[in-house]
Amino acid sequence: MDVVGIGAGPANLSLAALLHPIGGLRARFLERRPELSWHPGLLVPGARMQVSFLKDLVTPVDPTNPYSFLSFLVEHGRLYRFLSAGFSRVSRAEFTQYLAWAAARLPAVEFGSEVGSVEHRDGRFVVSTNTGRVLARDLVVGTGPVPHIPDFARGRSGRTLFHSSDYLAHRPAPGLRVAVIGGGQSGAEVALDLLTSALPSHLLWTTRRSNFLPLDETPFTEEIYTPQYVRRFFGFPAETRQSLVDEHRLSSDGISSDLLDRLYHRLYELDFLAGANPARLLPGTTPVGLDRHGDGWRVTVREDRTGELTEFTADAVVLATGYTQRLPSCLDPIRDRLSVVDGQPVVGADFSLELRDAGRSRVFVQNGARHSHGLADPNLSLTAWRAATIVNSLLRKEVYRLDPEEGVLR
């Protein structure tokens, strides 16, 4: 093989889709799951994408590519119905259908192939899987981020204490006491689903943020999700990059305004129409204790301004605490050859990692470069542009034109 991809989520599916019409490059994308699975634990009713459907696997760099979302709609005979519906955002369920459709049509994508280890010998990567070995000149890691488990909950996850990524697998039955920790999009989706489909007897929703803050989707903020801004961001010193990531966090990690509306409306209904609202919302609070209490948990949170402590007994605790970027353990055999600065791998402008003594072989990383390329990296907005950047680098020529458009922020 010329290139092997580890993982077949949106990032590597985009790469596979952009490589498919080119030819001349042998590629395989190995996915451990038996079929496409994209955040299945959060496919709650009404969950919607936070980006435009035009920011699909291919359209921003190759709108004629057959693996676009519009092609998916046409093939399934629903384009005009979709247009008539006037959706402001695509449902996550429909976008998952689209991803599964693309994956099934891409011959380079293999499901049920779990990568156990990656070595580099004699100018080639040796990729060992549950079905055999694959040799490749280049490697693209697209395994995505992993759930972040806070220190107070680490090593204790199970049926009654779990990350929001497993929410539907462990959704509490109606009538239980539930605590949701985390005030981003996932926490809001879980809270609304509980209040709508599995009404608890008591619900505690806590976040360190001062309020349940909205996603910033204003035009000037959207400029940071463009290729020209990412290239500019890449050239900043590390301290400046981190400061900008912190400053713009709500452009990626806030709650969609329509979801906030639906949540507020549901709370109104429970207060004034149903006559009983089980929810207690505590923004500006920090979890300081999590202890076993019978078959459940005692959650202790501290009010950040006053220091006041609040205890809540829960039958189930949902950790809507986000994700963290981490290279997969299969890279352990070559990990000591990767250049690292301040605990982060050194990533080039083309998303390649610095790998010592590798000759012409290269490792590329998808969805693992927020520290070097900014908040757009883990976001779907620039998935196609990033994949096209990697395509050009793999082939060492310009296959896709990536000249940045002139933006407003210069």
C-alpha positions in Angstrom: 0.0 0.0 0.0 1.0 3.6 -0.5 -1.0 4.8 2.4 -3.0 3.2 5.3 -5.5 5.1 7.3 -6.4 4.1 10.9 -10.0 4.8 11.6 -13.0 5.5 9.3 -14.8 8.3 10.9 -15.6 11.6 9.0 -11.9 12.6 8.8 -10.6 9.5 7.0 -13.8 9.1 5.1 -13.2 12.5 3.6 -9.7 11.5 2.7 -10.9 8.2 1.1 -13.6 10.1 -0.9 -11.1 12.7 -2.2 -8.5 10.0 -3.1 -11.1 7.8 -4.9 -11.4 9.7 -8.2 -7.6 10.3 -8.5 -6.1 6.9 -9.0 -2.5 6.0 -8.9 -2.4 5.8 -5.1 -3.1 2.5 -3.3 -4.9 3.2 -0.1 -6.7 1.2 2.7 -8.7 2.6 5.6 -9.0 0.2 8.5 -11.8 0.6 11.0 -12.2 -1.7 14.1 -16.0 -1.4 14.3 -18.2 -3.7 12.1 -20.0 -0.8 10.5 -20.0 3.0 10.5 -20.7 4.3 14.0 -20.5 8.1 14.7 -21.4 9.2 18.2 -24.2 6.6 18.5 -24.6 7.3 22.2 -25.8 10.8 21.5 -28.2 10.1 18.6 -31.1 11.4 20.7 -34.3 12.6 19.0 -34.0 16.1 17.7 -30.1 16.2 17.8 -28.9 18.5 15.0 -25.6 19.3 13.4 -23.8 22.5 14.4 -22.4 23.1 10.9 -23.8 23.5 7.4 -24.5 20.4 5.4 -22.3 21.9 2.7 -19.4 21.3 5.0 -19.6 17.6 4.2 -16.8 15.1 3.2 -16.0 16.8 -0.1 -18.0 19.8 -1.2 -15.8 22.7 0.0 -12.8 21.5 -2.1 -14.5 19.3 -4.8 -18.2 20.1 -5.3 -18.4 17.7 -8.2 -17.3 14.7 -6.2 -19.9 11.9 -6.1 -19.6 11.6 -2.3 -21.3 14.9 -1.4 -24.3 15.2 0.9 -26.3 16.5 -2.1 -25.4 13.4 -4.1 -26.6 11.3 -1.1 -30.0 13.2 -1.1 -30.4 12.7 -4.9 -29.6 9.0 -4.8 -32.1 8.5 -2.0 -34.8 10.5 -3.8 -35.3 13.1 -1.1 -33.6 16.3 -2.4 -36.7 18.2 -3.1 -38.3 17.2 0.2 -35.2 18.2 1.9 -35.2 21.6 0.2 -39.0 22.1 0.9 -38.4 21.3 4.6 -36.1 24.3 4.8 -33.9 22.8 7.6 -31.6 25.3 9.2 -29.4 22.4 10.3 -29.4 18.7 9.2 -30.3 16.2 11.9 -27.4 14.2 13.2 -29.3 11.0 12.3 -29.5 12.0 8.7 -25.9 13.0 8.6 -24.9 9.6 10.0 -27.0 8.0 7.2 -24.9 10.0 4.8 -21.6 9.0 6.3 -22.7 5.3 6.3 -23.8 5.6 2.6 -20.4 7.1 1.7 -18.5 4.4 3.6 -20.4 1.6 2.0 -19.5 2.9 -1.5 -15.8 3.5 -0.9 -13.9 0.3 -1.7 -10.8 1.4 0.3 -12.7 1.4 3.6 -12.6 -1.9 5.5 -14.7 -2.5 8.6 -13.9 -5.1 11.3 -10.1 -4.5 10.9 -8.7 -3.5 14.3 -5.1 -2.2 14.3 -3.1 -3.6 17.2 0.3 -2.0 16.5 2.3 0.1 14.0 6.0 -0.4 13.5 8.4 1.2 11.0 11.0 -1.1 9.4 13.0 -0.9 6.2 11.3 2.3 5.0 7.7 1.0 5.5 5.1 1.0 8.2 4.1 -2.5 9.3 0.5 -2.3 10.4 -0.6 -5.3 12.4 -4.4 -6.0 12.5 -6.7 -8.7 13.7 -6.8 -10.0 10.2 -3.1 -9.8 9.2 -0.4 -7.3 8.4 -0.4 -4.4 5.9 2.7 -2.6 4.7 2.5 1.0 3.7 4.8 3.9 2.9 2.6 6.5 4.7 0.2 6.4 7.5 -2.9 8.6 8.3 -4.2 8.5 11.9 -7.9 9.4 12.0 -9.1 7.7 15.2 -10.6 10.9 16.7 -10.7 12.2 20.2 -11.5 10.1 23.3 -14.0 10.9 26.0 -12.5 13.0 28.8 -13.2 11.5 32.3 -12.4 14.0 35.1 -10.0 12.9 37.8 -12.9 12.6 40.4 -14.6 10.0 38.3 -11.6 8.2 36.7 -11.6 4.4 37.1 -15.2 4.3 38.4 -17.3 4.3 35.2 -20.1 1.8 34.8 -23.8 1.5 34.4 -24.7 4.4 36.7 -21.6 6.6 36.1 -20.8 7.1 32.5 -19.7 9.6 29.8 -22.3 11.2 27.6 -20.9 9.4 24.6 -22.5 6.3 26.2 -25.7 8.0 27.1 -28.2 6.0 25.0 -26.6 2.7 26.1 -27.2 3.6 29.7 -30.1 6.1 29.6 -31.6 6.2 33.1 -35.2 5.0 33.4 -37.9 7.5 34.1 -38.4 8.4 37.8 -34.8 8.2 38.9 -32.5 10.9 40.3 -30.0 12.0 37.7 -27.0 14.4 37.7 -25.6 15.8 34.5 -22.1 17.3 34.8 -21.1 19.7 32.0 -22.7 22.7 30.3 -21.8 22.2 26.6 -23.8 20.9 23.7 -23.8 17.3 24.9 -24.9 18.2 28.4 -27.8 20.2 27.0 -28.8 17.4 24.7 -28.8 14.9 27.5 -30.7 17.3 29.8 -33.4 17.9 27.2 -33.8 14.2 26.4 -34.2 13.4 30.0 -36.8 16.1 30.5 -38.7 15.0 27.4 -38.3 11.2 27.1 -37.2 9.9 30.5 -38.4 12.4 33.1 -36.4 12.0 36.3 -37.8 12.5 39.8 -34.9 14.9 40.3 -32.4 16.3 37.8 -29.2 18.3 38.7 -27.5 20.0 35.8 -24.2 21.6 36.8 -21.5 23.5 34.9 -18.4 25.6 35.8 -19.5 28.2 33.2 -21.3 31.3 34.5 -24.4 30.3 32.6 -25.6 27.9 29.9 -23.8 29.8 27.2 -24.7 29.8 23.5 -22.6 28.7 20.5 -21.1 31.8 18.9 -22.1 31.5 15.2 -21.8 35.2 14.2 -20.1 35.9 10.9 -16.9 37.4 12.2 -16.4 34.4 14.6 -17.2 32.0 11.7 -14.1 33.5 10.0 -11.8 31.4 12.3 -13.2 28.3 10.6 -11.7 29.1 7.2 -8.4 27.9 5.6 -6.9 31.4 5.6 -7.4 31.8 9.3 -6.0 28.4 10.1 -2.9 29.1 8.1 -2.4 32.4 9.9 -3.1 30.7 13.3 -0.4 28.0 12.5 2.2 30.7 12.2 1.6 32.2 15.7 3.8 31.3 18.7 2.4 28.5 20.9 1.4 30.8 23.7 -0.6 32.9 21.3 -2.3 29.9 19.8 -3.4 28.6 23.2 -4.7 32.0 24.2 -6.8 32.2 21.0 -8.2 28.7 21.5 -9.3 29.7 25.0 -10.7 33.0 23.8 -12.8 31.5 21.0 -13.9 28.3 22.8 -17.6 29.2 22.7 -17.4 29.2 18.9 -17.0 25.4 19.1 -18.1 24.4 22.5 -21.3 26.5 23.2 -24.9 25.3 23.0 -26.8 25.8 19.8 -29.4 28.6 20.2 -32.3 26.5 19.0 -31.4 23.8 21.6 -31.3 26.5 24.3 -34.8 27.6 23.1 -36.2 24.1 23.3 -34.7 23.6 26.7 -36.1 26.8 28.1 -39.6 26.0 26.6 -39.5 22.6 28.2 -38.7 24.0 31.6 -41.5 26.5 31.2 -43.9 23.7 30.4 -42.8 21.7 33.4 -43.1 24.7 35.7 -46.5 26.1 34.6 -48.3 23.4 32.6 -47.2 20.1 34.1 -47.1 21.6 37.6 -43.8 19.8 38.5 -40.3 20.6 37.4 -37.7 18.1 38.6 -34.7 20.2 37.3 -32.2 22.2 39.3 -29.8 24.1 37.2 -26.5 25.2 38.9 -24.2 27.2 36.6 -21.0 28.6 38.1 -20.4 25.4 40.2 -17.5 23.0 40.4 -17.8 19.3 41.3 -15.7 18.7 44.4 -16.9 15.3 45.5 -18.3 12.1 44.1 -18.9 9.3 46.6 -20.7 6.0 46.6 -24.1 6.2 48.3 -25.9 2.9 48.4 -26.5 1.8 44.8 -26.0 5.4 43.6 -23.8 8.5 44.1 -23.5 11.5 46.3 -22.4 14.5 44.2 -21.0 17.6 45.9 -20.6 20.8 44.0 -19.2 24.1 45.2 -20.6 27.5 44.1 -17.6 29.3 42.7 -18.5 32.8 43.9 -19.6 32.0 47.4 -17.9 28.7 48.2 -21.3 27.2 49.2 -21.5 23.5 49.0 -24.5 21.6 47.6 -25.0 17.8 47.9 -27.2 15.8 45.5 -28.0 12.1 45.7 -28.2 10.5 42.3 -29.1 7.1 40.9 -27.1 8.0 37.8 -24.4 10.5 36.9 -23.8 11.6 33.2 -20.4 13.1 32.5 -20.9 15.6 29.7 -17.2 16.6 30.1 -16.0 16.7 26.5 -13.2 14.9 24.7 -9.5 15.0 24.6 -7.1 14.5 21.7 -4.8 11.6 22.1 -2.7 9.4 19.8 -3.9 5.8 19.8 -2.0 3.1 21.7 -1.3 1.2 18.5 1.4 3.9 17.8 3.3 3.0 21.0 6.1 1.1 19.0 7.0 4.4 17.2 5.9 6.9 19.9 9.4 7.6 21.1 10.4 8.6 17.6 7.8 11.4 17.4 8.9 14.9 18.2 7.0 16.3 21.2 7.0 19.9 22.6 5.2 20.7 25.9 3.5 17.3 25.8 2.1 17.8 22.3 3.3 16.2 19.1 4.9 18.5 16.6 2.5 18.9 13.6 3.5 20.4 10.3 1.3 22.7 8.1 0.3 19.6 6.1 -0.8 17.8 9.3 2.2 15.5 9.2 4.0 14.5 12.5 7.8 14.8 12.9 9.0 11.2 12.9 12.7 10.6 13.2 14.6 8.2 11.0 11.6 7.5 8.8 13.1 8.3 5.4 10.3 9.2 3.0 7.6 7.7 5.2 5.3 10.1 7.0 2.6 10.0 9.6 -0.4 12.4 9.2 -2.9 13.1 12.0 -6.5 14.1 11.5 -8.5 15.6 14.4 -5.4 15.7 16.6 -3.9 19.2 15.9 -6.0 21.7 17.8 -2.8 23.0 19.5 -1.2 23.8 16.2 -4.2 24.5 13.8 -6.8 25.8 16.2 -10.4 25.0 17.1 -11.2 24.3 13.4 -9.2 21.0 13.6 -11.7 18.9 15.7 -14.6 20.7 14.1 -16.3 19.4 10.9 -16.1 22.7 9.2 -12.7 22.1 7.6 -12.7 18.3 7.3 -12.6 18.4 3.5 -9.9 21.1 3.3 -7.7 19.2 5.8 -8.1 16.0 3.9 -7.3 17.7 0.6 -4.2 19.2 2.2 -3.1 15.7 3.1 -3.9 14.4 -0.4 -1.7 17.1 -2.0 1.1 16.2 0.4 0.8 12.4 -0.1 1.1 12.9 -3.9 3.6 15.7 -3.6 1.7 17.8 -6.0 -1.3 20.1 -6.2 -4.3 17.8 -6.9 -6.8 20.1 -5.2 -6.5 23.8 -5.4 -6.3 25.1 -1.8 -5.5 28.8 -2.4 -7.3 30.5 0.5 -10.1 32.9 -0.2 -9.5 36.4 1.0 -11.2 36.8 4.3 -12.5 39.8 6.3 -10.0 39.3 9.1 -6.5 40.1 7.9 
